[in-house]
Amino acid sequence: MNRKTTKRQLIALGASVLCTAASAQSSVTLFGVVDAGIGHVSSTGSKGATGVITGGNSTSRLGFRGTEDLGAGLKASFWLEGELQTDTGTPNGLTFQRRSTLSLSGHFGELRLGRDFAPSYLNMIAFDVYSQRGMGLVEYYGYGTSAAQGGGFTSGGAGFNYLRASNSIGYFLPSDLGGVYGTVQYAFGERDSGTPTSATNSSKQGNSFGARIGYASGPLDVSAAYTRFADVSRAATYVDDYTVANAALSWNFGVLKASALAQQERMDGHGALPAFRFNTYALGVSAPIGAGVLRASLSKYDNKTAVAQNAGATKFGVGYVYSLSKRTALYGDVARVNNRNAGTFQVGGYGGSIGGVVAPTAGGNSTGFAVGMRHSF
């Protein structure tokens, strides 16, 4: 072997090592979920409807995420994720409204900027056995999820998104604190601070503040969260700030995992009697059986708003997710809602249900079932 050949080989080897090092330091991933199924929903006072659903097990989505190793324990990351509707092909995901963040992380934790989950909704996701998901005012999840649908459901009733916050800056504690975890978030309404307060707007609208703190060790996981959204609406019925507070815990017994969640949403009404108060209580159980997971939930809703005449409901859901592989699964769910007083809550709702289904008559019932398949990539 001559010197020229040896030199070329060394150069090629060096280039290969440099490329390998660069790829190890920086990565970009295309990811997503495609979920579709067939569902049926019926309610008291209606004959019901059957059709193709999207997101019956997990929200269909498309996203891009990447991380670059900056050295000295620092990493820069981005996350862009949007929603897809498998049943109609609507490309809502191009807006990346599910999440659009840029972050810097290290031994100090993580600093994150952009549109992200509100701290109080992180608790709902973590402790719901159906792992609910949402985008804007449109929800996609299994029929048994602990979130209420219809009957004055708050995110629709108040006319704003309490799941995520745009224009936010968030800080997440580092993962090496002996089981303690948490986050704090502030979102800017980006309104002129000189805007005079009136019957319909104020300079505080769009601002929000939230925090979450928890502890996970062994089989135990316990967490509490709070978020306040400033002046979400200044109309006759819904006025002033909107707050969401919840506490939850779970215990993994090995053969099954049990969880509990209590949450209150309220609006104070400028110091008068509460203009809005909505309580949610949920119990959930999940257990690995065979190649899948059996899950069941029991939820209770109490709408304490005066105009709602103490409307409420109880919902029970049970389902099974069977894994065909690490990325593909079949699922089936059945759920039943029993309303009381003026309650008109229903199974499903929005994208997770069938369009055009009539809400039950006051105090009536709603039943739904679905089967489908989910594939992640």
N, C-alpha and C positions, 0 to 999 in steps of 0.2 A: 504494500500500500504506500503510495507516494505522499509527500507532504501536503499537496493541494487537496487530495481526497480527504486526508485526515482533518485539514483545516475546515473544509466544507461540512464535514460530519459534526465537528465541534460547534460550528455556528448554528447548524440545524438543531442540535441538542440544546444549545443555549436558548434559542428562540422557543423551543417546545417547553422548556422549564418556565420561561417568562410568561407564556400564554397560560400555562397551567396555574401559575401563581395569580395571574390577573383574574382568571375565571373563578378562583377560590375566594378572591376578595370581593367580587361583585357578581350579583346574580339577579336575573329578571325572570319571573314566572307568570305564565298565562294560566288562569285557573277558572273554574266555574262549576255550576250545578245545572243539570237539566232534569226537571221533575214534572211528570204528567200522570194523570189518572182519570178515573171516571167516578163521579159522585152523584148523590141524590140527597136533596133536602126537601122536607115537607114541614108545614106549620099548621097550627090550628087556624081554620078559616081559608086555607089554600090547599090545592091538590098537589102542590110540590112540583119539582122539576129535576130532570136528569141531564147531565152533560159532562163534557171534558173539563177537568180542573187543572190548575197549575199550582205548584208549590204545596201539595198536600202533605208532604213530609219535610221538605226544605225548600226555601225560596229559590227559584231558578235565577241564576245570576251569571255574570261574566265579569272577570276582573284581571287586573295586572298588579303585581307587587314585586318589589325588588329591594335588595339590601347591599350596601357597600361597606366593607370593612375599612375603616379609616386609620386603624392602628391605635395602640395605647388603650384598647378596650372600648373605643368609640365606634358606633355604626350609624350610618344614615340610611333611612328607609322611606319608601313611598308605598301607598296602597290606594288603588283606584278600583271601585267596585260598583256595578250597576245591576239593575233588575231586568229580568227577561220574563215574558209571559208566554209560556210554551203553548198554551191553547190557541192563542191568536197570532203569535209571532211578533207582537208589539215590542220594538227594541228600546224600551225605556232605559235599558242598561247604558245606553250611550251617554246619558246624563251623569252617570256615576254618583247618583244621589244616595246610594246605600252607604258609601264611604269614600272620601277623597282626602287623604291626609299625607303630610310629610313630617318625619320625625327624626330626632337625634336621641340615641340611647347610649348608655354606658353604665359604669358602676353606680352612678347617681340615680339611675332609673331611666325614664323615658319622657321626653318633652315632645308633644304632638300638636300639630296645627292643621286646621281644616274642618271638614264636616265629619262628625263622629257620633257614636252613641252617647246619649245623656247618661250620667252615672246611675240614675234611678232605673233606667231601662236595662242596664247591664245586669242588675239583680234579677229582673224578670226573666231574662234570657237564661241566666245561669241556673236558676232553681225551678224552671218549668220543665217537666219531663218530656214535653213535646218540643222543647227548644224553639220557642216561637221566634219569628223574624218579622220585620216590617220595613216598608219604605214609604215615607211620606204618610199620607192618610190611607194608604192601601196596604192591607195585611195579607200575608200568605203563610199558612201553617196548617198543621193537622187539626181536625175538627175538635179534638179533645183539649186544645190549649187552654190555659187559665185566663187568657184575655177575654173580656166581655165583648159581645157583638150586638149592636142594636140596642133598643130600649134606652136611648140617651147615653150611649157609650161616649166617654169624655173627649177623646181626640177628635171625633167627628162633631160632637156637640159644641165644643169650644172653638172649633174651626182652626186648629193649628196642630203642628206636629210635636208631640211630647216625647217621641222616641229618639230623635237625633237633634243635634244642634249644629247649625252652620256658623261659620266665622268664629270657631272656637279655638281656645288654647287649653290643652290638658296636660297634666303631669301624672305619671304612673310611678308608684313606688318600685324600687328594685326587687327582684325575686328572691333575694337571699336574706330576708328578714325573719327567718325562723317561722314561716307560715303566715306572717302578717302581709296583707296586700291592700292596695287602695288607690284611689285616683281623686283628683280635684280638677274641675273644669269651669272655665268662664267663657261665655259666648257674647260677642258684641252685636248689638242691634244695628249699629252703624247709622244711627239717626243723628241729625243735627242737635247738639246739646241745647240749642236755643229754641227748639220747637216748643211752642206753648202747649200746656196740657189742656185738652178740650174733651168734649163728650165722646170723641171717636179716636183720639190718638194722644200720644205723649212722647217725650224724648227718650223714655226708657223702653219703649216697645222693642222686642227682639232680644233684649239682654237676658241672660240666664246665668245662674250659678248652681253648681252641684258638686257633691262629694260622695264618695263611697269608701267604706272601710270594712275589712273582713279578716278572718283568721281560718286557715285550713291546715289541719294536721291529722294524719292518720285517716280514720273514717269520718271525722267531723269537718264540716265547712259551715261557717256562720258569717253573715254579712248584713250590713244596713246601709241605706243610701237615701239621699235627699236631693231634690232639684227644685229650684224656684225659677219660673219663667215670668218675666216682668210684663205687666200690662198686655196680656195676650189678646184681650178684647175689652172694649169699653162701651158695650151696648147695654140695652136695658136689662137683659137677663144675666149675661156673663160679664163681670167686671173685675178689674183689679188683677193682682198676680195669681198665677196658677201654680200650685205646689204639688209635688208627688213625693211621698215618703213611704219607704217599705223596709221590712226586715225579714230575713229568711234564713233557714238552716237546712242542712241535709246530713244524713248519717248513712254510711255504706256498711251494711251488715254482711257483705260478701255475697250471699245468695240473692240479696235485693238491696236497692238503695231507696230510701224514703226522704221526702223533702216537704217543707211547709213554707208558705209565704203569706204575709199580711201586708196590705197596702192601702193607703188612703190618698185620694186625690181631692183637692179642694180649691175653691176660690172664696175669698173673704168678703167681697162685696163692699169695699170702702168702709170697713168697721161696723157694718150692719150685721144682721144674722147671716150666716154663711150662704152665699148665693148658690154655691155648689159644693156637694160633699158626696164622694163615691168611695165605698169600701169594697175591697176584694180580698177574699180568703181562699187559699188553695192548698190542697194536699196532693202529693203525687208519689207514685211508686213505679220503679222500673226494675226488671229482673231479667238477666240473661237466661234464655231457654233455647237449647239447641244452637242453631246457627244464627239466632236472632235475639231480639229484645222485646219482652212484653212490657207494656206501659199502661198505667191507669191514672186518672186524675179526677178529683172531686173539687168543684169550685162553687163559691157562694158570692153573690153580688148584692149589695145594698146601696140603692140610690137614695140618699137622704135629702136631696134637693126638694124644697117645699112644693114646687110645681109638679114634681114627679109623683107625688102622693105616696111616698115611701115604696116606690117600685123595687122589685128584687127578683132574684131567680137563683136556682141551683142547677149546676150542670155536671153531668157525669160522662166521662169518656174512657174508652178502652181501645187499645190497638196493638198491633204486632208488626215489627220490622224484621224481615228475613233477608239476611245478607247472602247474595249470590257470589259476591267477591268483595274485595276491600273497597271497591268503588261503586258497585251496583247493588241495589237492594229493592225488594218488593215490600209493599206496606198495605195495611188495611186498618181502618178506623171506624168506630161507631160512637156516636155521641147523642145525648138527650138533654134538652133544657126544659125545666119546669118553672114557669113564671108564676109570680104571685102578685096580688093587687094589680097595679097598673103596668106591671112589667111586660115588655115586648121583646125580650132578648131572644136571639136565635142562634142556631148552630152555623158555624162558618162565618159567612159575611165577607164582602168584598171579593178579592181574587180567590180566596180559598174556598169559595162557595160557587153556586150556580147563579148567573145573572138573571134578574127578573123574579127571584123567589120573593113572595109576599111575606112580610113579617107577621108573626102570630098576632091574633087578637089579644087585647089586654088580659093578662092572667092565663093565656094559652100555653101550648107546648110547641117545641120544635125538635125534629129528629133528623139526623143525617148519617150517611155512611159513605165511605170512599175506599177504593182500591187503586193502587198505582205503582209506579216504578220511579226510582231516583238513580241518576248516574252522575258521579262527580269526576272531575278531571283536573 
